[in-house]
């Protein structure tokens, strides 16, 4: 209930020390309005900071996080309003929007001559994380396959006199022929990431003849072939041999052959290059790695 008040009571006198009537804030229900507004602003600021931090932890930059949150709150918008809301210069907004679109977190439409940007559904963030996890798992497997090669390269510093460089497919063929010359009947060698490289036709012809000769000499091979060769290995490969296939994500153009104290690594590219290392330590290291991969590889049919 509002009580009547004389006009003189609402006029602020000029004399010092006078206090305004106590009823004014209570009458209009705004006694704590300033305090409540301050609390709301503080909560919004804290919430915004938390959201930004989470987005940065999953891989977005500070600018990407700010722009994405601004898009969420504004809806379809032009770059000017977006830059203002995100507190980022317009010149930077375009670059950030491009990155967000590539990550699948933002998109745009054109209306007339104007371009409007908007955030994708928030659930897309989970898909983005899942894609990162999948890529990280693939990178982890690639690093696993790279580590033995790096160890070999590191060991070369003390093995320079025992390392021989090979260039071209003919050099690779010559190495394989040397295996047949060195190993006796019942001997065995190992191959990792077996494949045919970019010159598949010529390489296949060589290996069909080579494995025929190997079988005649009763030399065994234990092979981890790239998954892509599962249905294309030349028939002679499967005789007097054990063959398994590496998972797709572990396929490599770096073929490794080892036996006794020799390890031969050959990169099957357009202009192939490889090197032969004579070191029991290196060969033993690859043997251990081979056994680990063998346990997880798929058997040939």
N, C-alpha and C positions, 0 to 999 in steps of 0.2 A: 504494500500500500504506500502510495506516494503522498507525503504530507505537504500541505501548502506552506510555502515559504515566502516571507516578505521580500520584495525586490531588493531592499537595502542589504539583505543578508547575502545576496549573490554578487554584490559589487565588492571588489577587493579594495579596501581602504589603503591609503598611502602610508599609513603609519607603520613603522618597523615592528617586527616581531609578531605580526598578525598571522594566524594559521587559517587556511581555507577550511570551510565547513567539511565535516567528516562524511556527510551523506552523499557527496557528489559521485564517487566511484561505486558505492553500494547501490545507489538508485539505478544506475545503468548496467549493473552486473559486470563491470570490467575491473574489479578490484585487482585481479592478478593477471590482467591481459598482457602487460608487458613481459612479465615473468614467463607466462606460458608460451608466448611467441619466441622468446629466447631459447627456451628448452626445446621447442620443435625444431628451430633452426640448428641447434646443436646436435639433436638426434639425427637429422637429415645429413648433416656434415659427417658424422661418425659413420652412418650407414654407407654413404657414398665412398668414404675412405676404405671401408672394409671390402666393398664390392671391387673397388679398383685394385686393392692388394691381391684379392683372390684371382682376378683376371690376369694380373701380372705373373702370379705364381704358375699359371698354366701355360705361360709362354707369350702373352701379349705384352707389348711395350706400354709404357705409361701413357703415351699419346693414343695408342690404339684402344686402351681401356677407357680413357676419358671420352673418346669419340663414340665408342660403342654404347656406353651408358647414356650419353647424350641422345643418341638415336633411339634408344629404348624409351626414353622419357618424352621425346619430342614427337615421335612418329614420323611419317614422311616429311622431310624437310629439305630446304635448300642449304647450300654450304655456308651462307652468311650467318643464318641463325644457328647453324650447327657449330660453327667456329666460336661464336659468342658463348653458347651454352657450354661447350667443352673447354673454353678458355685457351684456345689454340689459334694461331694465325691461319688465315684462309689459305695461304700458300702451302702450309703443311697439311691441312685437312685433306686436300686432294690426294696426296701421297699415302696418307693413312687410310683413306677410304679404299684406295686401290688394294692395299695390303689386306684390309678386312674382307674385301670381296673375294680375293684369292683364297682366303681362309674359309670362305663360305659363311661368314658372319654378318655380311651386309650386302645390299643390292641396290639397284637404282632403276627408275623408270623415267621416261621423258614425256612431259606434257607440253605440247606446243614446242617452244624453244627452251623451256625450262627443265632442268634435271632435278629430280627429287630422290633423296637417299633415305633408306630405312634399314632397320636391323632385321635380320632373319629371326625366325622363332628361337626363343632362348634355349630350347632343347638342342639346337644345332651346336651349342657349346660342348655338350657331351659327345656328339659325333666327332667334333674337332679333336677332343682329347683322345678318343678311341683311335682316330687316324694317326695321331702322334705316337700312341702306344704301339700300334702296328708297325709304323715306320721305325721306331726305336728298336723293336724286337728284330726286325730285319737287319738293321745296322749292327746290332749286337752280334748276330750270327756272322755277318761279314767280317767284323773285327776278329771274331774267334778264328775264322779261317785265315785271317791276315797275320795273326800273331806268330805262327810258326815261320812264316816267310820273313818277318821282321827279325826274328831271332837268328835266322840263317844269315841275313844281310849283316847283322851286327857281328856275327862270328867271322865274317869274311875279313874283318880288319886284321885278324891274326892268322888267316888262312889264304893269303893272297897267292902263294906259290902253288896252292892246290886247287885253284879255281880256274875253269876254262870257259870262255864265252862262246856260245853257238849262235849263229845267225842264219835264218832261213829254214824252210821245211827240209831241204836236203840234209842240213846239219842234224836235224832231229832224226831223220831216217837213219843216218849213219850211226847215231848213238844207239838206236834200237837194234841195229844189226850187231853192234858191239856186245850187246847183252847175250845174243845167241852164240857169240864167239867165246864169251867168258864163262857162262854157266854150263854146267854139265847136266846130263839127264837126271831128273829129280830135283834140280835146282828151282828156286822160286824168286820172283821179284814182285814189287808192289807198285800200284798206280793209283793216284788220287786225282779227282776232277778230270777223268778221261773224257775226251771229246775230239771233234774233228776240226774245230776252228772255222775260219772264214773260207778256207779252200777245201771244203768237205769232200768234193768229188775226188780230187787227186789224193787226199789223205786216206780216204776209204779204200781206194785201189791198193795203196801201199800196205795198209794193215790187213787186208784180206790175204795178200800174199805172205806178209810177215807172220801172221798167226798160224798159217798153214805150215810154214817152216818151223815155227816154235813147237807146234804139236808133234811134228816128226821127230824133233830132238827131245821130246818129252820134258820140256821146260814149262813149269806151272806159273800162272800169274794170278794174283789176288787183286781185284780191281774195284775201285769206287768210281763209278762213272757218273757224269752229270745227268740229271733227270731227263733232259731234252733228248738224250741218246737212247732212251729206254726201248724204243721200237726201231731204232736205226743202226744199232751196232752190227757190223759185218758178221755173218754167221760163224766164221772161223774163230772169232773172239771167244765164243762160248764153249769151245773145246779145251779140255785140260786146264780149266780155269774156275775161279769162283768170282762171281760178279754181283755187286749190289749197287743201288742207285742213291745218290745224295738227294736230299730234299731240294725243291726248286730254289728256295732262298739261299742255298749254299752253293749253287752252281758258280763255277769260276772258269775263266779262260787260262788260268795258271795251272798247267798240268805238272804234277810232281811224280817222278819215278825214282824208286830207291831200292837198293839191294847191297848186301855186304857193307862196304865203306863208302859207297857212291850214292850221291843224291843229284838228280837231274831235274831242274825246274825250267819249264818252257812256257812262254806266254804266247798263246795261239791267237795272234792278231794278224792283220794284213801283212805286216813285215815282222814275222816272228823273231823273237830273241829269247835265249835261254842261257843257263850256265850250269856247269857240272862242278860239284864240290866233292872232294875226297876227304871225308871226315867221318869217323865212326860215331862221334858224338852227335853230329848233325843227323846222320841216318837213323840213329837210335831215337832221337827226338821226334822225327817224322813217323817212326814206327809206332811210338806211343800214341801220337795224335791219330794215326790211321786206325788203330784199334778202338779208340774212343768213337770215331765216326762210324766204324764198321758196325758197332753195336746198335746204332740208331738208324742205320740205312736200310732201305727196302730191298728185299731179296729179288733177284731176277726170276722171271717166270720160267 
